[in-house]
Amino acid sequence: MFLHDFENRIHHKLEEINPDSVRGADICRVYDVTQYPAVIATSDEGQLRNMWSGLPLPLINEVSYYV
């Protein structure tokens, strides 16, 4: 629901990553994600800018700052 609401409001699609996939597990290890759901904001170079994990999810405005 968060991804859908974010896309409708901000008109930007966030990348959804499955932590059960090989790529997703690697990303979770790199950014030390241990609780789900998680939202990770990174720079274009992959540097961590902010992360929210577990509930409650961040506000859409908080995440849109990093888009």
Backbone as ProteinMPNN parsed JSONL, in Angstrom:
{"seq_chain_A": "MFLHDFENRIHHKLEEINPDSVRGADICRVYDVTQYPAVIATSDEGQLRNMWSGLPLPLINEVSYYV", "coords_chain_A": {"N_chain_A": [[0.818, -1.185, 0.0], [1.969, 1.26, 0.776], [3.906, 1.715, -1.246], [2.279, 1.991, -3.505], [0.666, 4.22, -2.769], [2.706, 6.137, -2.499], [3.703, 6.315, -5.145], [1.403, 7.265, -6.485], [1.05, 9.744, -5.264], [3.526, 11.158, -5.375], [4.413, 10.681, -7.887], [6.525, 9.091, -8.633], [8.23, 6.095, -8.96], [9.144, 3.791, -6.545], [11.789, 1.461, -5.988], [11.079, -1.881, -5.435], [12.248, -4.396, -3.342], [12.858, -7.782, -2.909], [13.581, -9.453, -0.035], [14.027, -12.147, 0.087], [15.164, -12.963, -2.231], [18.256, -13.545, -4.028], [19.652, -11.187, -4.755], [18.211, -9.319, -3.228], [18.731, -10.247, -0.613], [21.473, -9.77, -0.508], [21.511, -6.953, -0.667], [20.164, -6.336, 1.709], [22.041, -7.259, 3.548], [24.233, -5.554, 3.02], [23.217, -3.035, 3.768], [22.492, -3.548, 6.329], [19.856, -4.374, 7.06], [17.491, -5.517, 9.211], [14.926, -5.652, 10.088], [11.592, -5.798, 8.883], [8.797, -4.182, 7.318], [11.155, -2.274, 5.339], [12.571, 0.856, 4.43], [14.862, 2.261, 2.328], [16.949, 4.925, 1.656], [19.136, 5.917, -0.758], [22.109, 7.369, -2.223], [22.896, 8.105, -5.683], [25.22, 6.752, -6.04], [25.061, 4.707, -4.267], [25.466, 5.19, -1.596], [24.344, 5.176, 1.732], [21.701, 7.203, 2.712], [19.463, 7.536, 4.334], [17.47, 5.478, 6.505], [14.636, 3.554, 7.283], [13.174, 1.206, 9.339], [11.021, -1.54, 10.112], [7.82, -1.14, 11.746], [6.191, 1.903, 12.734], [5.805, 2.791, 9.242], [7.695, 5.301, 7.453], [6.592, 8.717, 6.866], [5.178, 9.707, 3.739], [6.11, 12.174, 2.83], [8.566, 12.37, 4.164], [10.121, 10.407, 2.91], [9.997, 11.259, 0.262], [11.678, 13.437, 0.16], [14.173, 12.441, -0.473], [14.053, 11.673, -3.09]], "CA_chain_A": [[0.0, 0.0, 0.0], [2.852, 2.426, 0.837], [4.495, 1.94, -2.568], [1.199, 2.469, -4.379], [0.334, 5.585, -2.351], [3.846, 6.995, -2.81], [3.729, 6.539, -6.586], [0.258, 8.11, -6.862], [1.172, 11.101, -4.718], [4.778, 11.804, -5.756], [4.628, 10.376, -9.314], [7.846, 8.464, -8.735], [8.132, 4.699, -8.553], [10.232, 3.277, -5.725], [12.175, 0.085, -6.296], [10.706, -2.868, -4.418], [13.255, -5.448, -3.289], [12.447, -8.971, -2.165], [14.724, -9.916, 0.768], [14.196, -13.591, -0.079], [15.928, -13.213, -3.454], [19.704, -13.426, -3.82], [19.985, -9.757, -4.822], [17.605, -8.671, -2.068], [19.483, -10.642, 0.589], [22.741, -9.035, -0.554], [21.233, -5.554, -0.334], [19.847, -6.292, 3.145], [23.316, -7.413, 4.271], [25.041, -4.349, 2.826], [22.645, -1.921, 4.519], [22.184, -4.057, 7.668], [18.409, -4.402, 7.268], [17.142, -6.671, 10.042], [13.485, -5.61, 10.333], [10.796, -5.532, 7.683], [9.294, -3.604, 6.077], [12.222, -1.286, 5.451], [12.71, 1.82, 3.338], [16.251, 2.691, 2.296], [17.23, 6.02, 0.737], [20.554, 5.923, -1.093], [22.535, 8.262, -3.297], [23.067, 7.403, -6.96], [26.415, 5.917, -5.908], [24.776, 3.636, -3.331], [25.736, 5.597, -0.215], [23.138, 5.263, 2.549], [21.329, 8.556, 3.127], [18.553, 7.371, 5.468], [16.814, 4.181, 6.51], [13.564, 3.317, 8.239], [12.86, -0.229, 9.339], [9.937, -1.909, 11.016], [6.636, -0.275, 11.746], [5.426, 2.406, 11.59], [6.541, 3.254, 8.077], [7.858, 6.76, 7.446], [5.616, 9.472, 6.095], [5.535, 9.853, 2.33], [6.911, 13.396, 2.697], [9.913, 12.089, 4.644], [10.817, 9.629, 1.885], [10.053, 12.025, -0.998], [12.82, 14.342, 0.257], [15.346, 11.766, -1.027], [13.817, 11.305, -4.504]], "C_chain_A": [[0.873, 1.263, 0.0], [3.422, 2.74, -0.544], [3.477, 2.52, -3.54], [0.851, 3.918, -4.045], [1.459, 6.561, -2.699], [3.866, 7.335, -4.298], [2.59, 7.451, -7.036], [0.447, 9.547, -6.406], [2.396, 11.841, -5.251], [5.079, 11.628, -7.245], [6.057, 9.892, -9.55], [7.724, 7.045, -8.204], [9.369, 4.311, -7.743], [10.539, 1.848, -6.122], [11.794, -0.813, -5.13], [11.704, -4.017, -4.486], [12.754, -6.569, -2.399], [13.646, -9.492, -1.365], [14.965, -11.414, 0.666], [14.919, -13.944, -1.381], [17.417, -13.049, -3.142], [20.116, -11.96, -3.789], [19.449, -9.017, -3.593], [18.333, -8.996, -0.782], [20.822, -9.918, 0.644], [22.557, -7.579, -0.149], [20.935, -5.416, 1.16], [21.112, -6.428, 3.987], [24.145, -6.134, 4.199], [24.545, -3.209, 3.707], [22.18, -2.327, 5.918], [20.687, -3.967, 7.999], [18.068, -5.677, 8.035], [15.658, -6.719, 10.38], [12.781, -5.24, 9.038], [9.434, -5.03, 8.098], [10.399, -2.583, 6.365], [12.201, -0.386, 4.224], [14.14, 2.341, 3.427], [16.383, 3.796, 1.258], [18.735, 6.043, 0.509], [20.842, 6.993, -2.147], [22.655, 7.446, -4.581], [24.27, 6.459, -6.921], [26.227, 4.782, -4.909], [25.059, 3.962, -1.878], [24.416, 5.758, 0.542], [22.898, 6.703, 2.981], [20.388, 8.516, 4.322], [17.917, 5.992, 5.359], [15.762, 4.153, 7.606], [13.273, 1.836, 8.198], [11.829, -0.536, 10.406], [8.778, -0.941, 10.892], [6.741, 0.736, 12.872], [6.351, 2.816, 10.445], [6.705, 4.769, 8.146], [6.717, 7.422, 6.679], [6.104, 9.608, 4.658], [6.413, 11.088, 2.128], [8.349, 13.189, 3.149], [10.734, 11.373, 3.574], [10.984, 10.455, 0.614], [11.192, 13.033, -0.99], [14.042, 13.758, -0.457], [15.195, 11.368, -2.489], [14.451, 12.326, -5.414]], "O_chain_A": [[0.558, 2.23, -0.694], [3.424, 3.895, -0.968], [3.787, 3.433, -4.306], [0.752, 4.754, -4.943], [1.198, 7.68, -3.142], [4.027, 8.497, -4.672], [2.795, 8.32, -7.884], [0.037, 10.474, -7.104], [2.312, 13.033, -5.549], [5.91, 12.347, -7.799], [6.698, 10.245, -10.54], [7.177, 6.823, -7.124], [10.5, 4.483, -8.199], [9.649, 1.11, -6.545], [12.143, -0.541, -3.981], [11.973, -4.549, -5.563], [12.287, -6.339, -1.284], [14.631, -9.929, -1.959], [16.003, -11.903, 1.113], [15.249, -15.109, -1.605], [17.785, -12.48, -2.114], [20.848, -11.539, -2.894], [20.146, -8.195, -2.997], [18.535, -8.117, 0.056], [21.26, -9.499, 1.716], [23.351, -7.036, 0.619], [21.406, -4.477, 1.801], [21.239, -5.781, 5.026], [24.694, -5.686, 5.207], [25.342, -2.498, 4.319], [21.545, -1.535, 6.614], [20.31, -3.535, 9.088], [18.327, -6.783, 7.56], [15.179, -7.724, 10.905], [13.295, -4.481, 8.217], [8.946, -5.425, 9.157], [10.546, -2.101, 7.488], [11.857, -0.818, 3.124], [14.573, 2.807, 4.481], [15.975, 3.624, 0.109], [19.515, 6.17, 1.453], [19.949, 7.454, -2.857], [22.525, 6.222, -4.554], [24.332, 5.488, -7.675], [27.136, 3.974, -4.718], [24.908, 3.101, -1.011], [23.485, 6.397, 0.051], [23.782, 7.345, 3.546], [20.488, 9.35, 5.222], [17.833, 5.413, 4.276], [15.972, 4.661, 8.708], [13.137, 1.265, 7.116], [11.769, 0.11, 11.451], [8.769, -0.048, 10.045], [7.348, 0.428, 13.897], [7.519, 3.143, 10.655], [5.934, 5.445, 8.828], [5.979, 6.767, 5.943], [7.308, 9.621, 4.402], [7.358, 11.052, 1.339], [9.264, 13.777, 2.571], [11.902, 11.696, 3.36], [12.018, 10.358, -0.046], [11.635, 13.448, -2.061], [14.859, 14.508, -0.99], [16.112, 10.785, -3.068], [14.367, 12.201, -6.635]]}, "name": "protein", "num_of_chains": 1, "seq": "MFLHDFENRIHHKLEEINPDSVRGADICRVYDVTQYPAVIATSDEGQLRNMWSGLPLPLINEVSYYV"}
